[in-house]
Amino acid sequence: MKIRVFLVILVLSSCLLLFGCGKKSGLEGKVVDGKGSPMAGLKIIANQVTPIKGYEQF
């Protein structure tokens, strides 16, 4: 019985690792003005309007 519980936990843990639970998400890019020149010294804030289940912390 203990071996069966151990195997179930092992399989579930492996599935979580394989399917990407805990992946970090992010944005990458540059901010440009109307002429296409890069802008420096800006602070970008992104808010999630409608939380997605599992990603409420972003």
C-alpha distance matrix in Angstrom:
0.0 3.8 5.4 5.2 6.5 8.7 10.0 10.8 12.6 14.3 15.5 16.8 18.6 20.1 21.4 23.0 24.7 25.9 27.4 29.3 28.0 30.2 33.2 36.4 39.3 42.9 46.5 48.9 52.6 56.1 58.4 61.8 65.0 67.1 68.7 65.4 65.8 62.7 62.7 61.7 60.6 58.8 55.8 53.5 51.3 48.8 47.4 44.8 46.4 43.5 40.1 37.5 34.0 32.2 35.5 37.0 37.6 40.2
3.8 0.0 3.8 5.4 5.2 6.2 8.6 10.0 10.7 12.2 14.3 15.5 16.5 18.3 20.1 21.4 22.7 24.3 26.0 27.6 26.2 28.0 31.1 34.2 37.2 40.8 44.4 46.8 50.5 53.9 56.2 59.8 63.0 65.2 66.7 63.4 63.6 60.4 60.3 59.2 58.0 56.4 53.4 51.3 49.1 46.9 45.6 43.2 45.0 42.3 38.8 36.4 32.9 30.7 33.8 35.4 35.6 38.2
5.4 3.8 0.0 3.8 5.5 5.0 6.1 8.6 9.9 10.3 12.2 14.2 15.2 16.2 18.3 20.0 21.0 22.2 24.3 26.1 25.2 27.2 29.9 33.2 36.3 39.9 43.4 45.5 49.2 52.7 55.2 58.6 61.9 64.1 65.5 62.1 62.4 59.3 59.4 58.3 57.4 55.8 53.0 50.8 48.9 46.5 45.5 43.1 45.1 42.4 38.9 36.2 32.9 30.6 33.6 35.5 35.8 38.0
5.2 5.4 3.8 0.0 3.8 5.4 5.1 6.2 8.7 9.8 10.5 12.3 14.2 15.3 16.6 18.5 20.1 21.0 22.6 24.7 23.8 26.1 28.9 32.3 35.1 38.7 42.2 44.5 48.2 51.7 54.1 57.5 60.7 62.7 64.2 60.9 61.4 58.4 58.5 57.7 56.8 55.0 52.1 49.7 47.7 45.1 43.9 41.3 43.1 40.2 36.8 34.0 30.7 28.7 31.9 33.8 34.5 36.7
6.5 5.2 5.5 3.8 0.0 3.8 5.4 5.1 6.2 8.5 10.0 10.7 12.3 14.2 15.5 16.7 18.5 20.0 21.3 23.0 21.6 23.7 26.7 30.0 32.8 36.5 40.0 42.5 46.2 49.6 51.9 55.4 58.5 60.7 62.3 59.0 59.4 56.3 56.2 55.3 54.2 52.4 49.4 47.1 44.9 42.4 41.1 38.6 40.3 37.5 34.1 31.5 28.0 26.0 29.2 30.9 31.4 33.8
8.7 6.2 5.0 5.4 3.8 0.0 3.8 5.5 5.2 6.1 8.6 10.0 10.5 12.2 14.3 15.5 16.6 18.2 20.1 21.6 20.4 22.3 25.2 28.4 31.4 35.0 38.6 40.8 44.5 48.0 50.4 53.9 57.2 59.4 60.8 57.5 57.7 54.5 54.6 53.5 52.5 50.9 48.0 45.8 43.9 41.6 40.5 38.3 40.3 37.8 34.2 31.6 28.3 25.9 28.8 30.7 30.8 33.1
10.0 8.6 6.1 5.1 5.4 3.8 0.0 3.8 5.4 4.9 6.1 8.5 9.8 10.4 12.2 14.3 15.3 16.2 18.2 20.2 19.6 21.9 24.5 27.9 30.8 34.4 37.8 40.0 43.6 47.1 49.7 53.0 56.4 58.4 59.8 56.4 56.8 53.8 54.0 53.2 52.4 50.8 48.0 45.7 43.8 41.4 40.4 38.0 40.0 37.4 33.9 31.0 27.9 25.6 28.6 30.8 31.2 33.1
10.8 10.0 8.6 6.2 5.1 5.5 3.8 0.0 3.8 5.4 5.2 6.1 8.5 9.9 10.6 12.4 14.4 15.3 16.6 18.7 17.7 20.2 22.9 26.3 29.0 32.7 36.1 38.5 42.1 45.7 48.0 51.4 54.6 56.6 58.1 54.8 55.4 52.4 52.5 51.8 51.0 49.1 46.3 43.8 41.7 39.1 37.9 35.3 37.1 34.3 30.9 28.0 24.8 22.7 25.9 28.0 28.7 30.8
12.6 10.7 9.9 8.7 6.2 5.2 5.4 3.8 0.0 3.8 5.5 5.2 6.0 8.5 9.9 10.7 12.4 14.2 15.5 16.9 15.5 17.6 20.5 23.8 26.7 30.4 33.9 36.3 40.0 43.4 45.8 49.2 52.4 54.6 56.1 52.8 53.2 50.1 50.1 49.2 48.2 46.4 43.5 41.1 39.1 36.7 35.6 33.2 35.2 32.6 29.1 26.4 23.2 20.8 23.7 25.7 26.1 28.2
14.3 12.2 10.3 9.8 8.5 6.1 4.9 5.4 3.8 0.0 3.8 5.5 5.2 6.1 8.7 10.0 10.7 12.2 14.3 15.8 15.2 17.3 19.8 23.2 26.1 29.7 33.2 35.3 38.9 42.4 45.0 48.4 51.7 53.9 55.2 51.8 52.1 49.0 49.2 48.3 47.6 46.0 43.3 41.0 39.3 36.9 36.2 33.9 36.2 33.8 30.3 27.5 24.6 21.9 24.5 26.9 27.0 28.7
15.5 14.3 12.2 10.5 10.0 8.6 6.1 5.2 5.5 3.8 0.0 3.8 5.5 5.1 6.2 8.7 10.0 10.4 12.2 14.5 14.2 17.0 19.1 22.7 25.3 29.0 32.3 34.4 38.0 41.6 44.1 47.4 50.7 52.7 54.0 50.6 51.2 48.3 48.7 48.1 47.5 45.7 43.1 40.6 38.9 36.2 35.5 33.0 35.1 32.5 29.1 26.0 23.2 20.9 23.7 26.3 26.8 28.3
16.8 15.5 14.2 12.3 10.7 10.0 8.5 6.1 5.2 5.5 3.8 0.0 3.8 5.4 5.1 6.3 8.8 9.9 10.7 12.6 11.6 14.4 16.9 20.4 22.9 26.6 30.0 32.4 36.0 39.6 41.9 45.3 48.5 50.4 52.0 48.7 49.3 46.3 46.5 45.9 45.2 43.2 40.4 37.8 35.9 33.2 32.2 29.7 31.7 29.0 25.6 22.6 19.7 17.3 20.3 22.8 23.4 25.1
18.6 16.5 15.2 14.2 12.3 10.5 9.8 8.5 6.0 5.2 5.5 3.8 0.0 3.8 5.4 5.2 6.4 8.7 10.2 11.1 10.0 12.2 14.8 18.2 21.1 24.7 28.2 30.4 34.1 37.6 40.0 43.5 46.8 48.9 50.3 47.0 47.3 44.2 44.4 43.5 42.7 41.0 38.3 35.9 34.1 31.7 31.0 28.8 31.2 28.9 25.3 22.6 19.8 17.0 19.4 22.0 22.0 23.6
20.1 18.3 16.2 15.3 14.2 12.2 10.4 9.9 8.5 6.1 5.1 5.4 3.8 0.0 3.8 5.4 5.2 6.1 8.6 10.2 10.5 12.9 14.7 18.3 21.0 24.6 27.8 29.8 33.4 37.0 39.6 42.9 46.3 48.4 49.5 46.1 46.5 43.6 44.0 43.4 42.9 41.2 38.8 36.3 34.9 32.4 32.0 29.8 32.3 30.1 26.7 23.7 21.3 18.6 20.7 23.7 23.8 24.8
21.4 20.1 18.3 16.6 15.5 14.3 12.2 10.6 9.9 8.7 6.2 5.1 5.4 3.8 0.0 3.8 5.4 5.1 6.0 8.6 8.9 12.2 13.7 17.4 19.6 23.3 26.4 28.6 32.1 35.8 38.3 41.5 44.8 46.6 48.0 44.6 45.3 42.5 43.0 42.6 42.2 40.3 37.8 35.1 33.5 30.7 30.2 27.7 29.9 27.4 24.2 21.0 18.7 16.3 18.7 21.8 22.4 23.3
23.0 21.4 20.0 18.5 16.7 15.5 14.3 12.4 10.7 10.0 8.7 6.3 5.2 5.4 3.8 0.0 3.8 5.6 5.5 6.4 5.5 8.6 10.6 14.2 16.7 20.4 23.7 26.1 29.7 33.3 35.6 39.0 42.2 44.2 45.7 42.4 42.9 40.0 40.2 39.7 39.1 37.1 34.5 31.9 30.2 27.5 26.9 24.5 26.9 24.6 21.3 18.2 15.9 13.2 15.4 18.4 18.7 19.8
24.7 22.7 21.0 20.1 18.5 16.6 15.3 14.4 12.4 10.7 10.0 8.8 6.4 5.2 5.4 3.8 0.0 3.8 5.7 5.5 6.2 8.3 9.6 13.2 15.9 19.4 22.7 24.7 28.3 31.8 34.5 37.8 41.2 43.4 44.6 41.1 41.5 38.5 38.9 38.2 37.7 36.1 33.7 31.3 29.9 27.6 27.4 25.5 28.2 26.3 23.0 20.1 18.3 15.2 16.7 19.9 19.7 20.3
25.9 24.3 22.2 21.0 20.0 18.2 16.2 15.3 14.2 12.2 10.4 9.9 8.7 6.1 5.1 5.6 3.8 0.0 3.8 5.6 7.9 10.6 10.9 14.5 16.6 20.0 23.0 24.7 28.1 31.8 34.6 37.7 41.1 43.0 44.1 40.6 41.3 38.5 39.2 38.8 38.7 37.0 34.8 32.2 31.1 28.5 28.5 26.4 29.0 27.0 24.0 20.8 19.3 16.7 18.1 21.6 21.7 21.9
27.4 26.0 24.3 22.6 21.3 20.1 18.2 16.6 15.5 14.3 12.2 10.7 10.2 8.6 6.0 5.5 5.7 3.8 0.0 3.8 6.1 9.4 9.4 13.0 14.6 18.1 21.0 23.1 26.5 30.2 32.7 35.8 39.1 40.8 42.1 38.8 39.6 36.9 37.6 37.4 37.3 35.3 33.0 30.2 28.8 26.0 25.7 23.3 25.7 23.6 20.7 17.4 16.0 13.7 15.2 18.8 19.4 19.5
29.3 27.6 26.1 24.7 23.0 21.6 20.2 18.7 16.9 15.8 14.5 12.6 11.1 10.2 8.6 6.4 5.5 5.6 3.8 0.0 3.8 6.1 5.7 9.3 11.2 14.8 17.9 20.1 23.6 27.2 29.7 33.0 36.3 38.3 39.6 36.2 36.8 34.0 34.4 34.1 33.8 31.9 29.6 26.9 25.6 22.9 22.9 20.9 23.6 21.9 18.9 15.9 14.9 12.1 12.9 16.5 16.6 16.4
28.0 26.2 25.2 23.8 21.6 20.4 19.6 17.7 15.5 15.2 14.2 11.6 10.0 10.5 8.9 5.5 6.2 7.9 6.1 3.8 0.0 3.8 5.6 9.0 11.3 15.1 18.5 21.1 24.8 28.2 30.4 33.8 37.0 39.1 40.7 37.4 37.9 34.9 35.0 34.5 33.8 31.7 29.1 26.4 24.7 22.0 21.6 19.4 22.1 20.2 16.8 14.1 12.5 9.3 10.6 13.8 13.9 14.5
30.2 28.0 27.2 26.1 23.7 22.3 21.9 20.2 17.6 17.3 17.0 14.4 12.2 12.9 12.2 8.6 8.3 10.6 9.4 6.1 3.8 0.0 3.8 6.3 9.4 12.9 16.5 19.1 22.8 26.1 28.3 31.9 35.0 37.4 38.9 35.7 35.9 32.7 32.5 31.7 30.8 28.9 26.1 23.7 22.1 19.8 19.6 18.0 21.0 19.7 16.3 14.2 13.0 9.4 9.6 12.5 11.6 12.2
33.2 31.1 29.9 28.9 26.7 25.2 24.5 22.9 20.5 19.8 19.1 16.9 14.8 14.7 13.7 10.6 9.6 10.9 9.4 5.7 5.6 3.8 0.0 3.7 6.4 10.0 13.4 15.8 19.5 22.9 25.3 28.7 32.0 34.3 35.7 32.4 32.7 29.6 29.7 29.1 28.5 26.6 24.2 21.7 20.5 18.2 18.5 17.1 20.3 19.4 16.4 14.2 14.0 10.9 10.1 13.4 12.5 11.8
36.4 34.2 33.2 32.3 30.0 28.4 27.9 26.3 23.8 23.2 22.7 20.4 18.2 18.3 17.4 14.2 13.2 14.5 13.0 9.3 9.0 6.3 3.7 0.0 3.7 6.8 10.5 12.9 16.6 19.8 22.1 25.7 28.9 31.4 32.8 29.6 29.6 26.4 26.3 25.5 24.9 23.0 20.5 18.1 17.0 15.0 15.8 15.0 18.5 18.2 15.5 14.1 14.6 11.7 9.7 12.5 10.9 9.5
39.3 37.2 36.3 35.1 32.8 31.4 30.8 29.0 26.7 26.1 25.3 22.9 21.1 21.0 19.6 16.7 15.9 16.6 14.6 11.2 11.3 9.4 6.4 3.7 0.0 3.8 7.2 10.1 13.8 17.0 19.1 22.6 25.7 28.0 29.6 26.4 26.8 23.7 23.7 23.4 23.0 20.8 18.5 15.6 14.7 12.4 13.4 12.6 16.1 16.2 14.0 12.8 14.3 12.2 9.4 12.2 11.1 8.6
42.9 40.8 39.9 38.7 36.5 35.0 34.4 32.7 30.4 29.7 29.0 26.6 24.7 24.6 23.3 20.4 19.4 20.0 18.1 14.8 15.1 12.9 10.0 6.8 3.8 0.0 3.7 6.7 10.3 13.4 15.4 19.0 22.1 24.6 26.1 23.0 23.1 20.0 19.9 19.7 19.4 17.2 15.1 12.3 12.0 10.1 12.1 12.3 15.9 16.7 15.2 14.8 16.8 15.1 11.9 14.0 12.5 9.3
46.5 44.4 43.4 42.2 40.0 38.6 37.8 36.1 33.9 33.2 32.3 30.0 28.2 27.8 26.4 23.7 22.7 23.0 21.0 17.9 18.5 16.5 13.4 10.5 7.2 3.7 0.0 3.7 6.9 9.9 11.9 15.4 18.6 20.9 22.4 19.3 19.6 16.6 16.7 17.0 17.2 14.9 13.4 10.5 11.0 9.4 12.2 12.9 16.2 17.6 16.9 16.7 19.3 18.1 14.8 16.5 15.3 11.7
48.9 46.8 45.5 44.5 42.5 40.8 40.0 38.5 36.3 35.3 34.4 32.4 30.4 29.8 28.6 26.1 24.7 24.7 23.1 20.1 21.1 19.1 15.8 12.9 10.1 6.7 3.7 0.0 3.8 7.2 10.0 13.2 16.8 19.3 20.2 16.8 16.9 13.9 14.5 14.8 15.6 14.0 13.4 11.1 12.8 12.1 15.3 16.4 19.5 21.1 20.6 20.4 23.0 21.7 18.4 20.2 18.8 15.2
52.6 50.5 49.2 48.2 46.2 44.5 43.6 42.1 40.0 38.9 38.0 36.0 34.1 33.4 32.1 29.7 28.3 28.1 26.5 23.6 24.8 22.8 19.5 16.6 13.8 10.3 6.9 3.8 0.0 3.8 7.0 9.8 13.4 15.9 16.6 13.1 13.2 10.5 11.6 12.5 14.1 12.7 13.1 11.2 13.6 13.4 17.0 18.4 21.1 23.1 23.1 23.1 26.0 25.0 21.6 23.2 21.9 18.2
56.1 53.9 52.7 51.7 49.6 48.0 47.1 45.7 43.4 42.4 41.6 39.6 37.6 37.0 35.8 33.3 31.8 31.8 30.2 27.2 28.2 26.1 22.9 19.8 17.0 13.4 9.9 7.2 3.8 0.0 3.8 6.4 10.1 13.0 13.5 10.2 9.8 6.8 7.9 9.2 11.4 10.2 11.6 10.4 13.6 14.3 18.0 20.0 22.5 24.9 25.2 25.7 28.7 27.8 24.3 25.5 24.1 20.4
58.4 56.2 55.2 54.1 51.9 50.4 49.7 48.0 45.8 45.0 44.1 41.9 40.0 39.6 38.3 35.6 34.5 34.6 32.7 29.7 30.4 28.3 25.3 22.1 19.1 15.4 11.9 10.0 7.0 3.8 0.0 3.8 6.9 10.0 11.3 8.7 8.4 5.8 5.8 8.1 10.2 8.4 10.3 9.3 12.6 13.7 17.3 19.6 21.7 24.5 25.3 26.2 29.5 29.0 25.3 26.0 24.8 21.1
61.8 59.8 58.6 57.5 55.4 53.9 53.0 51.4 49.2 48.4 47.4 45.3 43.5 42.9 41.5 39.0 37.8 37.7 35.8 33.0 33.8 31.9 28.7 25.7 22.6 19.0 15.4 13.2 9.8 6.4 3.8 0.0 3.8 6.7 7.5 5.1 5.2 4.3 5.4 8.9 11.7 10.6 13.2 12.6 15.9 17.0 20.5 22.7 24.4 27.3 28.4 29.4 32.7 32.4 28.8 29.5 28.4 24.7
65.0 63.0 61.9 60.7 58.5 57.2 56.4 54.6 52.4 51.7 50.7 48.5 46.8 46.3 44.8 42.2 41.2 41.1 39.1 36.3 37.0 35.0 32.0 28.9 25.7 22.1 18.6 16.8 13.4 10.1 6.9 3.8 0.0 3.8 5.4 5.3 5.5 6.5 6.5 10.2 12.8 11.7 14.5 14.4 17.5 18.8 22.0 24.4 25.7 28.7 30.2 31.5 34.9 34.9 31.3 31.7 30.7 27.0
67.1 65.2 64.1 62.7 60.7 59.4 58.4 56.6 54.6 53.9 52.7 50.4 48.9 48.4 46.6 44.2 43.4 43.0 40.8 38.3 39.1 37.4 34.3 31.4 28.0 24.6 20.9 19.3 15.9 13.0 10.0 6.7 3.8 0.0 3.8 5.6 7.5 9.7 10.3 14.0 16.6 15.3 17.9 17.4 20.1 21.1 23.9 26.1 26.9 29.9 31.7 32.9 36.5 36.8 33.3 33.7 33.1 29.4
68.7 66.7 65.5 64.2 62.3 60.8 59.8 58.1 56.1 55.2 54.0 52.0 50.3 49.5 48.0 45.7 44.6 44.1 42.1 39.6 40.7 38.9 35.7 32.8 29.6 26.1 22.4 20.2 16.6 13.5 11.3 7.5 5.4 3.8 0.0 3.8 5.6 9.0 10.6 14.2 17.4 16.8 19.9 19.6 22.7 23.8 26.9 29.0 30.1 33.0 34.6 35.5 39.0 39.1 35.6 36.3 35.5 31.7
65.4 63.4 62.1 60.9 59.0 57.5 56.4 54.8 52.8 51.8 50.6 48.7 47.0 46.1 44.6 42.4 41.1 40.6 38.8 36.2 37.4 35.7 32.4 29.6 26.4 23.0 19.3 16.8 13.1 10.2 8.7 5.1 5.3 5.6 3.8 0.0 3.8 6.5 9.0 12.6 15.9 15.4 18.2 17.8 21.0 21.8 25.1 27.1 28.6 31.2 32.6 33.2 36.6 36.5 33.0 34.0 33.0 29.3
65.8 63.6 62.4 61.4 59.4 57.7 56.8 55.4 53.2 52.1 51.2 49.3 47.3 46.5 45.3 42.9 41.5 41.3 39.6 36.8 37.9 35.9 32.7 29.6 26.8 23.1 19.6 16.9 13.2 9.8 8.4 5.2 5.5 7.5 5.6 3.8 0.0 3.8 6.4 9.7 13.2 13.5 16.7 17.0 20.6 22.0 25.5 27.8 29.6 32.5 33.5 34.3 37.6 37.2 33.6 34.4 33.1 29.4
62.7 60.4 59.3 58.4 56.3 54.5 53.8 52.4 50.1 49.0 48.3 46.3 44.2 43.6 42.5 40.0 38.5 38.5 36.9 34.0 34.9 32.7 29.6 26.4 23.7 20.0 16.6 13.9 10.5 6.8 5.8 4.3 6.5 9.7 9.0 6.5 3.8 0.0 3.8 6.6 10.2 10.4 13.6 14.0 17.6 19.2 22.9 25.4 27.5 30.3 31.0 31.9 35.0 34.3 30.7 31.5 29.9 26.3
62.7 60.3 59.4 58.5 56.2 54.6 54.0 52.5 50.1 49.2 48.7 46.5 44.4 44.0 43.0 40.2 38.9 39.2 37.6 34.4 35.0 32.5 29.7 26.3 23.7 19.9 16.7 14.5 11.6 7.9 5.8 5.4 6.5 10.3 10.6 9.0 6.4 3.8 0.0 3.8 6.9 7.1 10.6 11.7 15.4 17.6 21.2 24.0 26.0 29.2 29.9 31.2 34.3 33.7 29.9 30.3 28.6 25.1
61.7 59.2 58.3 57.7 55.3 53.5 53.2 51.8 49.2 48.3 48.1 45.9 43.5 43.4 42.6 39.7 38.2 38.8 37.4 34.1 34.5 31.7 29.1 25.5 23.4 19.7 17.0 14.8 12.5 9.2 8.1 8.9 10.2 14.0 14.2 12.6 9.7 6.6 3.8 0.0 3.8 5.7 9.2 11.3 15.0 17.7 21.3 24.4 26.7 29.8 30.2 31.5 34.4 33.4 29.7 29.9 27.8 24.5
60.6 58.0 57.4 56.8 54.2 52.5 52.4 51.0 48.2 47.6 47.5 45.2 42.7 42.9 42.2 39.1 37.7 38.7 37.3 33.8 33.8 30.8 28.5 24.9 23.0 19.4 17.2 15.6 14.1 11.4 10.2 11.7 12.8 16.6 17.4 15.9 13.2 10.2 6.9 3.8 0.0 3.8 6.8 9.8 13.2 16.4 19.8 23.1 25.5 28.7 28.9 30.6 33.3 32.3 28.5 28.4 26.0 23.0
58.8 56.4 55.8 55.0 52.4 50.9 50.8 49.1 46.4 46.0 45.7 43.2 41.0 41.2 40.3 37.1 36.1 37.0 35.3 31.9 31.7 28.9 26.6 23.0 20.8 17.2 14.9 14.0 12.7 10.2 8.4 10.6 11.7 15.3 16.8 15.4 13.5 10.4 7.1 5.7 3.8 0.0 3.8 6.4 9.8 12.9 16.3 19.7 21.8 25.1 25.6 27.4 30.3 29.5 25.7 25.4 23.3 20.2
55.8 53.4 53.0 52.1 49.4 48.0 48.0 46.3 43.5 43.3 43.1 40.4 38.3 38.8 37.8 34.5 33.7 34.8 33.0 29.6 29.1 26.1 24.2 20.5 18.5 15.1 13.4 13.4 13.1 11.6 10.3 13.2 14.5 17.9 19.9 18.2 16.7 13.6 10.6 9.2 6.8 3.8 0.0 3.8 6.6 10.1 13.2 16.7 19.0 22.3 22.5 24.4 27.2 26.3 22.5 22.0 19.8 16.9
53.5 51.3 50.8 49.7 47.1 45.8 45.7 43.8 41.1 41.0 40.6 37.8 35.9 36.3 35.1 31.9 31.3 32.2 30.2 26.9 26.4 23.7 21.7 18.1 15.6 12.3 10.5 11.1 11.2 10.4 9.3 12.6 14.4 17.4 19.6 17.8 17.0 14.0 11.7 11.3 9.8 6.4 3.8 0.0 3.8 6.6 10.1 13.4 15.8 18.9 19.2 21.0 24.0 23.3 19.5 19.2 17.4 14.1
51.3 49.1 48.9 47.7 44.9 43.9 43.8 41.7 39.1 39.3 38.9 35.9 34.1 34.9 33.5 30.2 29.9 31.1 28.8 25.6 24.7 22.1 20.5 17.0 14.7 12.0 11.0 12.8 13.6 13.6 12.6 15.9 17.5 20.1 22.7 21.0 20.6 17.6 15.4 15.0 13.2 9.8 6.6 3.8 0.0 3.8 6.6 10.1 12.5 15.7 16.0 18.2 21.0 20.6 16.8 16.0 14.3 11.3
48.8 46.9 46.5 45.1 42.4 41.6 41.4 39.1 36.7 36.9 36.2 33.2 31.7 32.4 30.7 27.5 27.6 28.5 26.0 22.9 22.0 19.8 18.2 15.0 12.4 10.1 9.4 12.1 13.4 14.3 13.7 17.0 18.8 21.1 23.8 21.8 22.0 19.2 17.6 17.7 16.4 12.9 10.1 6.6 3.8 0.0 3.8 6.7 9.4 12.3 12.6 14.6 17.7 17.5 13.8 13.2 12.3 8.9
47.4 45.6 45.5 43.9 41.1 40.5 40.4 37.9 35.6 36.2 35.5 32.2 31.0 32.0 30.2 26.9 27.4 28.5 25.7 22.9 21.6 19.6 18.5 15.8 13.4 12.1 12.2 15.3 17.0 18.0 17.3 20.5 22.0 23.9 26.9 25.1 25.5 22.9 21.2 21.3 19.8 16.3 13.2 10.1 6.6 3.8 0.0 3.8 6.1 9.2 9.6 12.2 15.2 15.6 12.1 10.7 10.5 7.7
44.8 43.2 43.1 41.3 38.6 38.3 38.0 35.3 33.2 33.9 33.0 29.7 28.8 29.8 27.7 24.5 25.5 26.4 23.3 20.9 19.4 18.0 17.1 15.0 12.6 12.3 12.9 16.4 18.4 20.0 19.6 22.7 24.4 26.1 29.0 27.1 27.8 25.4 24.0 24.4 23.1 19.7 16.7 13.4 10.1 6.7 3.8 0.0 3.8 5.7 6.1 8.6 11.8 12.7 9.5 8.4 9.3 6.9
46.4 45.0 45.1 43.1 40.3 40.3 40.0 37.1 35.2 36.2 35.1 31.7 31.2 32.3 29.9 26.9 28.2 29.0 25.7 23.6 22.1 21.0 20.3 18.5 16.1 15.9 16.2 19.5 21.1 22.5 21.7 24.4 25.7 26.9 30.1 28.6 29.6 27.5 26.0 26.7 25.5 21.8 19.0 15.8 12.5 9.4 6.1 3.8 0.0 3.8 6.4 9.4 12.6 14.5 11.8 10.2 12.0 10.4
43.5 42.3 42.4 40.2 37.5 37.8 37.4 34.3 32.6 33.8 32.5 29.0 28.9 30.1 27.4 24.6 26.3 27.0 23.6 21.9 20.2 19.7 19.4 18.2 16.2 16.7 17.6 21.1 23.1 24.9 24.5 27.3 28.7 29.9 33.0 31.2 32.5 30.3 29.2 29.8 28.7 25.1 22.3 18.9 15.7 12.3 9.2 5.7 3.8 0.0 3.8 6.5 9.5 12.0 10.2 8.9 11.7 10.8
40.1 38.8 38.9 36.8 34.1 34.2 33.9 30.9 29.1 30.3 29.1 25.6 25.3 26.7 24.2 21.3 23.0 24.0 20.7 18.9 16.8 16.3 16.4 15.5 14.0 15.2 16.9 20.6 23.1 25.2 25.3 28.4 30.2 31.7 34.6 32.6 33.5 31.0 29.9 30.2 28.9 25.6 22.5 19.2 16.0 12.6 9.6 6.1 6.4 3.8 0.0 3.8 6.4 8.4 6.7 5.2 8.5 8.3
37.5 36.4 36.2 34.0 31.5 31.6 31.0 28.0 26.4 27.5 26.0 22.6 22.6 23.7 21.0 18.2 20.1 20.8 17.4 15.9 14.1 14.2 14.2 14.1 12.8 14.8 16.7 20.4 23.1 25.7 26.2 29.4 31.5 32.9 35.5 33.2 34.3 31.9 31.2 31.5 30.6 27.4 24.4 21.0 18.2 14.6 12.2 8.6 9.4 6.5 3.8 0.0 3.8 6.1 5.4 6.2 9.5 9.4
34.0 32.9 32.9 30.7 28.0 28.3 27.9 24.8 23.2 24.6 23.2 19.7 19.8 21.3 18.7 15.9 18.3 19.3 16.0 14.9 12.5 13.0 14.0 14.6 14.3 16.8 19.3 23.0 26.0 28.7 29.5 32.7 34.9 36.5 39.0 36.6 37.6 35.0 34.3 34.4 33.3 30.3 27.2 24.0 21.0 17.7 15.2 11.8 12.6 9.5 6.4 3.8 0.0 3.8 5.6 6.4 9.8 10.9
32.2 30.7 30.6 28.7 26.0 25.9 25.6 22.7 20.8 21.9 20.9 17.3 17.0 18.6 16.3 13.2 15.2 16.7 13.7 12.1 9.3 9.4 10.9 11.7 12.2 15.1 18.1 21.7 25.0 27.8 29.0 32.4 34.9 36.8 39.1 36.5 37.2 34.3 33.7 33.4 32.3 29.5 26.3 23.3 20.6 17.5 15.6 12.7 14.5 12.0 8.4 6.1 3.8 0.0 3.8 5.9 8.1 9.6
35.5 33.8 33.6 31.9 29.2 28.8 28.6 25.9 23.7 24.5 23.7 20.3 19.4 20.7 18.7 15.4 16.7 18.1 15.2 12.9 10.6 9.6 10.1 9.7 9.4 11.9 14.8 18.4 21.6 24.3 25.3 28.8 31.3 33.3 35.6 33.0 33.6 30.7 29.9 29.7 28.5 25.7 22.5 19.5 16.8 13.8 12.1 9.5 11.8 10.2 6.7 5.4 5.6 3.8 0.0 3.8 5.5 5.9
37.0 35.4 35.5 33.8 30.9 30.7 30.8 28.0 25.7 26.9 26.3 22.8 22.0 23.7 21.8 18.4 19.9 21.6 18.8 16.5 13.8 12.5 13.4 12.5 12.2 14.0 16.5 20.2 23.2 25.5 26.0 29.5 31.7 33.7 36.3 34.0 34.4 31.5 30.3 29.9 28.4 25.4 22.0 19.2 16.0 13.2 10.7 8.4 10.2 8.9 5.2 6.2 6.4 5.9 3.8 0.0 3.8 5.6
37.6 35.6 35.8 34.5 31.4 30.8 31.2 28.7 26.1 27.0 26.8 23.4 22.0 23.8 22.4 18.7 19.7 21.7 19.4 16.6 13.9 11.6 12.5 10.9 11.1 12.5 15.3 18.8 21.9 24.1 24.8 28.4 30.7 33.1 35.5 33.0 33.1 29.9 28.6 27.8 26.0 23.3 19.8 17.4 14.3 12.3 10.5 9.3 12.0 11.7 8.5 9.5 9.8 8.1 5.5 3.8 0.0 3.8
40.2 38.2 38.0 36.7 33.8 33.1 33.1 30.8 28.2 28.7 28.3 25.1 23.6 24.8 23.3 19.8 20.3 21.9 19.5 16.4 14.5 12.2 11.8 9.5 8.6 9.3 11.7 15.2 18.2 20.4 21.1 24.7 27.0 29.4 31.7 29.3 29.4 26.3 25.1 24.5 23.0 20.2 16.9 14.1 11.3 8.9 7.7 6.9 10.4 10.8 8.3 9.4 10.9 9.6 5.9 5.6 3.8 0.0
